[in-house]
Structures are given as C-alpha cells and as structure tokens.
Amino acid sequence: MMKTMIGASLLAGSLLVSGAGAAVAQAQPTLGPYGYGGVKLGMTAKQARATGGVVQKMPGGGGCSGWDLKKFRTPKDSVGVYISPRVGLAAIFAAKGMKTPQGIKIGSTLKQVKAAYPRIKKDFDGFYVITVPGNKKAYYNFSVERGKVTEYGIALHKQDCFN
C-alpha cells in the first residue's frame, strides 16, 4: 500500500514538474492514423462540429463542404478539412507544426519520407502516396519540392472531394 502511495505521489509530482511539456504534447497531436486529435476521418459534419475542433468555411451545396481545424486556420480562399455528404470527413491537410506518427512534417526531406515509408510511391500527378500505417482505409499524400515536403494530408481512399 505504501509503495503504491509513494509511486502515485512521485507520478503526480513528475506530472506537475513536467506539466508544461505534457500540455505541449497534448496541444500537438499527430496527423494520423485516424485523424487529428478528436477530429476523425469518416465523421459526419455534425459529429465533427460536436468535437469543437472544426469551423465551417465553405458550404457544400450538396457536395463536399470545406472546414478548418479551429487551432489551424487557413487563408481566406482555402480549407484544411473536407467533409463529404457520402463518406463523412474525407481529408485533413497538415498545418505547419503537425507531424505524422512517424515524425514527418512540412519541411521534412524526401529522404526522411522514404525512410519513414519505404513503400511510398510517386503517383501520376507527382505526389508521394502511401496507405497510412495502422489505417488501411486512408492514405497520406505528400507534395515535395526541391527535396522537401511542402504540403501533405491524410484522406480516405474512398474520398470524393478532390482528385
């Protein structure tokens, strides 16, 4: 009993001392394998809105609607999230500071991408694409210029919002 109490006290103390680090880690969840934080691929617009993590920017008009992650707003004429009336939350595009569980982020080198995802392939549009490790229903799509990742996102294989 005493060992348990001492262990719990030490754990609580270490959490207090490292609280800032833990808060930063929570503030920077990874993009993948199922989404970003509480915002998950496949959610309906209603479910995504209920997380409090998204804001709508563009109505769908019967098709895909455009949204932003609340913590990562995009410029006026762009969106960070697409939600399809057919498949739900279809895609999330990375903002600066986000990373995949394998540590890839905007600014990573192509060499780092290939090391993290040895089976990655370049598609006919010039993007590097791979099924998300741990989620066979989704894929990562990396745009690389001059050997560095300039954009990337996670999307459902069956998404119907963009090519």
Buried (B, 14 or more C-beta within 10 A) or exposed (E): EEEEEEEEEEEEEEEEEEEEEEEEEEEEBBBBBBBBBBBBBBBBBEBBBEBEBBEBBBEBEEEBBBBBBBBBBBEEEEBBBBBBEEBBBBBBBBBEEBBBBBEBBBEBBBEBBEBBBEEBEEEEEEBBBBBBBEBEBBBBBBBBEEEBBEEBBBBBEEBEBEE
